Amino acid sequence: MKPDISIVVPSRGRNGKLRNLLNHLSRQEVREGECFEVIVALDGNEGEDSDLFARDYPFELRVIPLERVGISAAKNAAVAKSTGRFIIFANDDILPATDFVHQHAIAQAEGNAVILGNSPFVEYENPNLFDVLVENSRIIFFYCHLHAEEKYNFRYAWNLNLSVSRDFLEKLDGPFAKELRPVFYDDIEFAYRLLGEEKGVTYRPGARAVHDHRYTFDGYFEREALLGLMACQLWLVNRNCFKAIFSADYQELAQQARTGLDLDIADGQRSLSWLMETCGKPWSYDCDRQFLQAVYTAHLPLKRRAFRVGLKAAGDAAQVPWQERIPLARKAMMNDPVFSTCNYWSPAE
């Protein structure tokens, strides 16, 4: 039977996460006309477990082994092999509810060409303040501020839990820009070409898949530095999308970064020290939510600084091979006069 629905999963070196995803997809309660396939694109050989794909899953599983190509090219390879009337893009670290596929199918049948499902973070047994900040603010994703069935623009087309009708998708070349590698901006650049600035992403919270990704304090700021570094690539790939996000061109943003990094270094060092101590404390759910908002506000200058650190690094190393972009972001943090005061990014003694 030809599958009606294709689930595209790019993956790299996370066997345990991928196994959990496939196990959760095995428990889907689907209805007639909801037969689905899963296409896993392996972005480089990371020594996958020999039995990972040998199981007899209750869906057709296709695995595409690739050289290290980056997330965009991996998704392109999987889309090219897909056959469903719509495609669900999924991270390898989500844990879908049993009606996950059904909810996307309903929403697609209603004529919503682009559907964003709900992917809240896993609730941890002993959360610290940073865990709660990630879940309950716009620090990474904005699920806590979204409203059911409302429509949003391209900035909300997060590919960790997103479905797109094939008819709509086929308007795009690629459909993902392979130059955006290894990661970041691939999904929203794709959505910008698909939608422009139209509000065309419908939020369907019933299409729920918990996100099993625990961000650490240092990992979060490294992520921001890599976003800054990858902004240079976004400018080269799609300048209109860049301007829609940043309301500036690359040269303006880079100049602001260089100027801004020279300011308030002492204040940044004090703020980083306070945030490190505060965010690591255990969270009590009877704590004052206003305090959580205050911490969020206090972290914003450092978030902006980390982005600028990455943006400056991109300008200083324009010819660096794409495979070195992630370590370059970390190195830039180690050399920054604010972030280097934290032992997360300081060179080993």
Secondary structure by P-SEA (a helix, b strand, c coil): ccccbbbbbbbcccaaaaaaaaaaaaaccccccccbbbbbbbcccccccccccccccccbbbbbbbccccaaaaaaaaaaaccccbbbbbccccccccaaaaaaaaaaaacccbbbbbbcccccccccaaaaaaacccccccccccccccccccccccccbbbbbcccccccccccccccccccaaaaaaaaaaccccccbbbcccbbbbbcccccaaaaaaaaaaaaaaaaaaaaccaaaaaaaccccaaaaaaaaaaaaacaaaaaaaaaaaaaaaaaccccccccaaaaaaaaaaaaaaaaaaaaaaaaaaaacccccccaaaaaaaaaaaacccccccccccccc
